[in-house]
Amino acid sequence: MKTKPSFRAITVFLLLALLFVGFNAQAQKEKLQTAFIFQLTRLIEWCPEGKQGNFVIGILGDAPALMAELSALNGRKVVAQTIEVRTFASTGDITNCNVLVIPSNKSGDLGAANAKVGSNCTLIISDKSGAASQGAGVSFVFLNDESKIQYEISRGYMGKHSLNVNEQLYKLAKNVY
C-alpha cells in the first residue's frame, strides 16, 4: 500500500520552496540544493526496490562544494533508510542509487547517465536549466545571477522510473514536462 506524504511534510516543503524563491543563493547555492534534495527524498514515494538498503545519493563527477553540503546528510534518515552519499567519477562508475545529482559541469553526460540508470527507481537531478525536458527528473533553475532558485520537473520521467510524486510538487514547479 502506497503512503502519501503527510500534510505537515507538504507544508514544510511549500514553505521551503517559498523561501528558495526569495533567498539569496549567490553564496548558498549548494546549501539550497542540498535542502531541496533532502525535502524531495521525503516527498516522493519510492518503488519497493528503492526502499531497500541505504538511501544512496550519488554525485556525478567532481563537485567539491556540493559534495561537502550533501555529505552533511550522511546518516540522516529517509523514512527507515539511512542516507549514504557517494561520488561517481564517470557515468561508467554509476551503481544503484536513489538519487543521482548531475552538476552543470557534467550536464553533457545526462544521456549516458540515463542509459546507465535505465528504468531503475532513480531520480536524476540536474542543476542545468531545461534538463528536465532533456532526460532529468528534476532540474534546478537559478534566476538573477543565481540569487533565486526554482525547479522544473518531468512527469514522464517520474512515471517511467516508478516514482510517485505528490501533485503539489508539480504545482510548485516553474515548468512541468
C-alpha positions, -999 to 999 in steps of 0.1 A, spaced: 0 0 0 14 34 -10 16 60 16 12 97 8 34 124 23 17 140 53 1 174 52 29 186 76 56 174 52 39 191 23 35 223 43 72 223 52 82 217 16 59 245 4 75 269 30 110 259 19 100 264 -17 88 299 -10 119 305 9 140 293 -20 123 317 -44 133 348 -24 166 336 -7 199 350 -19 216 319 -34 248 337 -45 269 321 -18 244 295 -7 237 276 -40 249 242 -27 231 246 6 199 253 -12 204 224 -35 210 201 -5 180 213 14 158 209 -17 172 174 -24 165 163 11 129 175 10 124 158 -23 136 125 -8 108 127 17 80 138 -7 84 111 -33 71 76 -28 99 53 -39 93 20 -56 98 -12 -35 134 -17 -46 141 19 -38 132 13 -2 158 -15 4 192 -9 19 207 25 24 192 55 6 220 64 -18 225 99 -31 252 99 -58 270 128 -74 285 125 -109 319 140 -112 339 164 -92 317 189 -73 336 196 -40 312 223 -27 281 203 -34 297 171 -20 306 189 12 270 200 17 254 167 7 278 149 30 261 166 59 231 143 51 252 111 57 235 91 85 201 110 83 170 91 75 146 89 46 118 70 64 137 39 77 167 41 53 200 57 62 213 82 37 247 75 22 263 100 -2 286 87 -29 307 101 -57 308 86 -92 338 98 -112 322 89 -146 289 75 -159 306 41 -161 311 42 -124 274 47 -116 259 20 -94 224 16 -79 214 49 -62 181 65 -53 192 100 -64 218 109 -89 229 145 -90 244 158 -122 262 191 -116 262 216 -145 299 208 -154 287 172 -162 254 182 -179 268 168 -212 267 133 -195 229 133 -189 222 110 -218 249 85 -207 237 87 -171 201 79 -182 213 50 -202 233 37 -172 203 42 -148 178 26 -173 144 23 -158 156 19 -123 139 37 -94 165 65 -96 158 102 -96 182 122 -117 186 158 -106 205 183 -127 214 219 -119 211 229 -156 180 248 -165 159 228 -190 175 194 -182 140 181 -170 129 184 -207 161 166 -218 160 135 -196 164 145 -160 136 141 -135 142 174 -118 163 204 -129 172 234 -108 167 269 -124 188 297 -110 175 332 -116 190 366 -114 226 356 -114 219 327 -90 201 349 -65 169 328 -67 162 291 -73 132 273 -88 128 238 -102 114 220 -132 101 185 -131 94 158 -157 61 139 -152 71 114 -178 104 107 -161 87 101 -128 63 76 -143 90 57 -162 111 53 -130 81 44 -108 85 75 -86 51 86 -72 53 123 -68 28 144 -48 8 167 -71 19 197 -50 54 193 -64 41 196 -99 20 227 -90 50 245 -75 73 238 -104 84 265 -128 78 241 -157 64 206 -159 74 183 -188 
